[in-house]
């Protein structure tokens, strides 16, 4: 009986030691912000990225090499942190799930360029190398590099070819410097101010080679009753207004201008969602310089994006295997229909 009790105690001790070691091993896979909120967590076959308020901002599944973004569409984030709506709005691929394939190739047709992509241990893109042949028979053109994009321990991007990002220990962007990719000279410096975790204001310094033409812009950020960013105040006569639906998804990005007793409002971006809260349509109205765009997105039963259309014409299609891993993309380019396969 005593031997049985001793053996039982030994098993309990071994189990407790295993649990402690396993817990410590899991802790090694978690990175925390200064406020003790989780920033990055590796669990099973997935990597989770959070903001400092505990909300998911990205999940990378290592099972099907799929990176799924959460929160505001990428192009809306850029409008917020740049403080302006660009003359030509581009819908970022990072608004939708992307795949961590390392190469792409074509079995048939004209192979214009070959592409190789590089990632770090967190599955974040660090660079690419693209080779394109010279139509005149000269040397191939080479683009990109292996280490173009850098990240901090929280999984936030700190450097690209022409932008440097600086964050505080709570993962908040406090400074962004746009620079010339060749000379590395900064031509636009933006600093951000926060209060109780929310973006409150930013100051943009536009730097010219002639100091006489330097310009400073001050922006203020306002929030609605739900705590969602609703207005970016540029000055007394101009602001950017963001609207949401009942699920806190962005539906419109407007610019409002007032002059004396007159008010002019223009909607640049309009988002529509399906029953699964996925973007199924984006309307872009550039107002002046560029034509309007009506982008639509179709999904399969597993909620994988299978087709993009622009103004009624198919511009891109996607194929997946049974695991939901992307295996090819198809596009209608000026060279005709082309199916591009990907490797992992």
C-alpha positions as CSV (number, residue, x, y, z in Angstrom):
1,X,0.0,0.0,0.0
2,X,2.8,2.4,0.9
3,X,4.5,1.6,-2.4
4,X,1.3,2.4,-4.3
5,X,1.0,5.8,-2.5
6,X,4.7,6.6,-3.2
7,X,4.2,5.7,-6.9
8,X,1.1,7.8,-7.0
9,X,2.9,10.8,-5.5
10,X,5.7,10.4,-8.0
11,X,3.2,10.4,-10.9
12,X,1.6,13.5,-9.5
13,X,5.0,15.3,-9.2
14,X,6.0,14.2,-12.8
15,X,2.6,15.5,-14.1
16,X,3.0,18.8,-12.3
17,X,6.6,19.2,-13.6
18,X,5.4,18.4,-17.1
19,X,2.6,21.0,-16.7
20,X,5.0,23.7,-15.5
21,X,7.5,22.9,-18.3
22,X,4.7,22.9,-20.9
23,X,3.3,26.2,-19.5
24,X,6.8,27.7,-19.7
25,X,7.2,26.5,-23.3
26,X,3.9,28.1,-24.2
27,X,4.9,31.3,-22.4
28,X,8.0,31.4,-24.7
29,X,5.6,31.6,-27.6
30,X,3.8,34.7,-26.2
31,X,5.0,38.3,-26.6
32,X,3.5,41.0,-24.4
33,X,3.1,44.8,-24.7
34,X,4.2,47.0,-21.8
35,X,0.6,47.1,-20.5
36,X,0.7,43.2,-20.2
37,X,-1.7,42.8,-23.2
38,X,-0.7,40.0,-25.6
39,X,0.9,41.1,-28.8
40,X,1.8,37.8,-30.5
41,X,0.8,34.3,-29.6
42,X,1.8,31.1,-31.2
43,X,-0.6,28.3,-30.5
44,X,-0.8,24.9,-32.3
45,X,-0.7,25.7,-36.0
46,X,-1.6,29.3,-35.8
47,X,0.0,32.7,-35.0
48,X,-2.2,35.3,-33.5
49,X,-1.4,39.1,-33.6
50,X,-3.3,41.5,-31.3
51,X,-3.3,45.2,-30.8
52,X,-2.7,46.8,-27.3
53,X,-6.4,46.7,-26.5
54,X,-6.6,43.0,-26.9
55,X,-8.4,42.9,-30.3
56,X,-7.2,40.5,-33.0
57,X,-5.5,42.2,-35.9
58,X,-4.2,39.2,-37.9
59,X,-4.2,35.4,-37.8
60,X,-1.7,33.3,-39.8
61,X,-2.7,29.7,-40.1
62,X,0.3,27.4,-40.8
63,X,-2.0,24.6,-41.9
64,X,-3.0,26.3,-45.1
65,X,-0.4,29.2,-45.1
66,X,-3.3,31.7,-44.9
67,X,-2.9,35.2,-43.4
68,X,-6.3,36.7,-42.4
69,X,-6.5,40.4,-41.5
70,X,-9.0,41.8,-39.0
71,X,-10.1,45.4,-38.3
72,X,-10.3,48.3,-40.7
73,X,-9.5,47.7,-44.4
74,X,-5.9,48.4,-45.1
75,X,-6.7,51.3,-47.5
76,X,-8.8,53.0,-44.8
77,X,-6.0,52.6,-42.3
78,X,-3.7,54.4,-44.7
79,X,-6.1,57.2,-45.1
80,X,-6.3,57.6,-41.3
81,X,-2.6,57.6,-40.7
82,X,-1.8,59.8,-43.7
83,X,-4.6,62.2,-42.9
84,X,-5.7,62.5,-46.5
85,X,-7.6,60.7,-49.2
86,X,-5.2,60.0,-52.1
87,X,-5.9,61.3,-55.6
88,X,-6.1,57.7,-56.8
89,X,-7.3,55.2,-54.3
90,X,-6.0,51.6,-54.6
91,X,-7.7,48.7,-52.8
92,X,-4.9,47.0,-50.9
93,X,-4.5,43.2,-51.2
94,X,-3.9,43.2,-47.4
95,X,-7.6,44.1,-46.9
96,X,-8.3,40.4,-47.9
97,X,-6.6,37.2,-46.7
98,X,-3.3,36.5,-48.4
99,X,-1.2,33.4,-48.8
100,X,2.4,32.7,-47.8
101,X,3.5,31.1,-51.0
102,X,7.2,31.4,-51.8
103,X,7.1,31.1,-55.6
104,X,4.8,31.5,-58.5
105,X,5.1,30.2,-62.1
106,X,3.1,29.5,-65.2
107,X,2.9,26.2,-67.1
108,X,1.6,27.6,-70.3
109,X,1.6,30.9,-72.2
110,X,4.2,33.6,-71.9
111,X,6.1,33.7,-68.6
112,X,6.7,37.5,-68.1
113,X,8.3,37.5,-64.7
114,X,9.3,35.0,-62.0
115,X,8.7,35.9,-58.4
116,X,10.1,34.6,-55.1
117,X,8.9,35.8,-51.7
118,X,10.7,35.6,-48.4
119,X,9.2,35.4,-44.8
120,X,10.4,35.6,-41.2
121,X,9.7,33.1,-38.4
122,X,6.3,34.7,-37.8
123,X,5.2,34.3,-41.4
124,X,5.6,38.1,-42.1
125,X,6.8,39.0,-45.6
126,X,10.4,40.3,-45.5
127,X,11.2,40.7,-49.1
128,X,10.8,39.5,-52.7
129,X,12.9,39.0,-55.8
130,X,11.3,39.4,-59.2
131,X,13.0,38.8,-62.5
132,X,11.5,40.1,-65.8
133,X,13.0,39.4,-69.2
134,X,14.0,42.3,-71.5
135,X,11.8,42.2,-74.6
136,X,14.6,43.6,-76.7
137,X,16.9,40.7,-75.9
138,X,19.0,42.5,-73.3
139,X,19.8,41.5,-69.7
140,X,16.9,40.5,-67.4
141,X,15.5,43.2,-65.1
142,X,15.8,42.4,-61.3
143,X,13.6,44.0,-58.7
144,X,13.2,43.8,-54.9
145,X,15.5,42.2,-52.3
146,X,15.5,39.6,-49.5
147,X,15.4,42.0,-46.6
148,X,13.2,45.0,-47.7
149,X,10.7,44.8,-44.8
150,X,11.5,44.7,-41.1
151,X,9.4,44.1,-38.0
152,X,9.7,44.5,-34.3
153,X,9.0,41.9,-31.7
154,X,5.3,42.8,-31.6
155,X,4.9,41.9,-35.3
156,X,4.5,45.5,-36.5
157,X,6.3,46.6,-39.6
158,X,9.2,49.0,-38.8
159,X,10.7,49.6,-42.2
160,X,10.0,49.3,-46.0
161,X,11.9,50.5,-49.0
162,X,10.7,54.1,-48.4
163,X,9.0,54.3,-45.0
164,X,10.3,54.0,-41.4
165,X,7.8,53.3,-38.6
166,X,8.5,54.0,-34.9
167,X,6.2,52.5,-32.1
168,X,6.0,52.8,-28.4
169,X,6.0,49.8,-26.0
170,X,2.2,49.5,-26.3
171,X,2.4,49.0,-30.0
172,X,1.1,52.4,-31.0
173,X,2.6,54.1,-34.0
174,X,4.2,57.3,-32.7
175,X,6.2,58.4,-35.8
176,X,6.3,57.6,-39.5
177,X,9.0,58.9,-41.8
178,X,8.6,58.8,-45.6
179,X,11.9,58.9,-47.3
180,X,13.5,58.7,-50.8
181,X,14.3,55.0,-51.5
182,X,17.6,55.9,-53.1
183,X,19.0,58.8,-50.9
184,X,17.0,57.8,-47.7
185,X,16.3,61.5,-47.2
186,X,13.1,62.1,-45.3
187,X,10.6,64.3,-47.1
188,X,7.6,63.8,-44.8
189,X,7.6,63.2,-41.1
190,X,4.5,62.4,-39.1
191,X,4.1,62.2,-35.3
192,X,1.1,60.8,-33.5
193,X,-0.4,61.5,-30.1
194,X,-2.6,59.2,-28.0
195,X,-4.9,59.5,-25.0
196,X,-6.4,56.5,-23.1
197,X,-5.3,54.2,-26.0
198,X,-6.9,56.2,-28.7
199,X,-5.3,58.2,-31.5
200,X,-5.9,61.8,-30.6
201,X,-3.8,64.0,-33.0
202,X,-1.0,64.0,-35.4
203,X,1.4,66.6,-36.8
204,X,2.7,66.2,-40.4
205,X,5.9,68.0,-41.5
206,X,6.3,68.2,-45.2
207,X,9.9,68.8,-45.9
208,X,11.1,70.5,-49.1
209,X,14.6,70.9,-50.4
210,X,13.9,74.6,-50.2
211,X,12.8,75.3,-46.6
212,X,10.6,78.2,-47.8
213,X,8.2,75.5,-49.1
214,X,8.1,73.4,-45.9
215,X,4.6,72.9,-44.6
216,X,3.1,71.7,-41.3
217,X,-0.4,70.1,-41.0
218,X,-2.2,69.4,-37.7
219,X,-4.9,66.8,-37.6
220,X,-7.4,65.9,-34.8
221,X,-9.3,62.6,-34.5
222,X,-12.9,62.3,-33.1
223,X,-14.8,59.2,-32.0
224,X,-18.5,58.2,-32.0
225,X,-20.5,56.9,-29.1
226,X,-19.3,53.4,-29.7
227,X,-15.7,54.6,-29.5
228,X,-15.0,54.1,-33.2
229,X,-13.0,56.7,-35.1
230,X,-15.6,58.8,-37.0
231,X,-13.8,62.1,-38.0
232,X,-10.4,63.3,-39.0
233,X,-10.4,67.1,-38.6
234,X,-8.0,68.7,-41.1
235,X,-9.0,72.3,-40.4
236,X,-12.1,74.4,-39.7
237,X,-13.4,73.9,-43.2
238,X,-12.4,70.3,-44.1
239,X,-12.7,66.9,-42.5
240,X,-12.8,63.2,-43.4
241,X,-15.8,61.3,-42.1
242,X,-15.9,57.5,-41.6
243,X,-19.3,55.7,-41.3
244,X,-20.0,52.2,-39.9
245,X,-22.8,49.6,-40.0
246,X,-24.3,47.9,-36.9
247,X,-21.5,45.3,-37.0
248,X,-18.9,48.1,-36.7
249,X,-17.7,47.6,-40.2
250,X,-16.7,50.6,-42.3
251,X,-19.4,51.5,-44.9
252,X,-18.3,54.9,-46.2
253,X,-15.3,57.2,-46.3
254,X,-16.4,60.8,-47.0
255,X,-14.8,64.2,-47.4
256,X,-16.8,67.1,-46.1
257,X,-15.9,70.7,-47.0
258,X,-17.7,73.8,-45.6
259,X,-17.5,77.4,-46.7
260,X,-19.5,80.0,-44.9
261,X,-23.1,78.6,-45.0
262,X,-22.4,76.0,-47.8
263,X,-21.5,72.4,-47.3
264,X,-20.1,70.0,-49.8
265,X,-19.8,66.2,-49.1
266,X,-18.3,63.6,-51.4
267,X,-18.2,59.8,-50.8
268,X,-14.9,58.4,-52.1
269,X,-15.3,54.8,-50.7
270,X,-18.4,52.7,-50.1
271,X,-18.2,49.1,-48.7
272,X,-20.9,46.5,-48.9
273,X,-20.9,43.2,-46.9
274,X,-22.4,39.7,-47.3
275,X,-24.2,37.8,-44.6
276,X,-20.9,36.5,-43.3
277,X,-19.6,40.1,-42.9
278,X,-17.1,39.7,-45.7
279,X,-16.6,42.5,-48.2
280,X,-18.6,41.7,-51.4
281,X,-18.5,45.1,-53.1
282,X,-16.4,48.3,-53.0
283,X,-17.3,51.4,-54.9
284,X,-14.6,54.0,-55.6
285,X,-15.6,57.5,-56.8
286,X,-12.5,59.6,-57.5
287,X,-14.6,62.6,-58.3
288,X,-12.3,64.2,-60.8
289,X,-9.0,62.8,-62.0
290,X,-9.7,59.0,-62.3
291,X,-12.7,57.0,-63.5
292,X,-15.1,55.4,-61.0
293,X,-14.6,51.8,-60.0
294,X,-17.1,49.1,-59.0
295,X,-15.2,46.1,-57.5
296,X,-17.0,42.9,-56.5
297,X,-15.8,39.9,-54.7
298,X,-17.2,36.3,-54.8
299,X,-16.6,33.5,-52.3
300,X,-17.0,29.8,-52.2
301,X,-18.9,27.7,-49.6
302,X,-15.7,27.7,-47.4
303,X,-15.6,31.5,-47.6
304,X,-12.5,31.6,-49.8
305,X,-12.3,34.5,-52.2
306,X,-12.7,32.9,-55.7
307,X,-13.3,35.9,-58.0
308,X,-12.8,39.6,-58.4
309,X,-14.6,41.8,-60.9
310,X,-14.0,45.4,-62.0
311,X,-16.9,47.3,-63.5
312,X,-18.5,43.9,-64.5
313,X,-15.4,42.3,-65.9
314,X,-13.5,39.4,-64.3
315,X,-10.0,40.6,-63.4
316,X,-8.8,37.8,-61.1
317,X,-9.8,34.3,-60.0
318,X,-8.5,32.0,-57.4
319,X,-8.3,28.2,-57.0
320,X,-7.8,26.2,-53.8
321,X,-7.2,22.6,-52.7
322,X,-9.3,20.6,-50.2
323,X,-7.4,22.2,-47.3
324,X,-8.3,25.7,-48.4
325,X,-4.7,26.5,-49.6
326,X,-4.4,28.7,-52.6
327,X,-2.9,26.8,-55.6
328,X,-3.4,29.2,-58.5
329,X,-4.5,32.6,-59.5
330,X,-6.0,33.6,-62.9
331,X,-6.0,37.1,-64.4
332,X,-7.0,38.8,-67.5
333,X,-4.1,41.0,-68.4
334,X,-3.2,42.8,-71.7
335,X,-1.5,39.6,-72.8
336,X,-4.7,37.6,-72.5
337,X,-5.9,35.0,-70.0
338,X,-3.2,33.7,-67.8
339,X,-3.2,31.1,-65.0
340,X,-0.4,31.4,-62.5
341,X,0.4,28.6,-60.1
342,X,2.1,29.0,-56.7
343,X,4.5,27.0,-54.6
344,X,5.1,26.9,-50.8
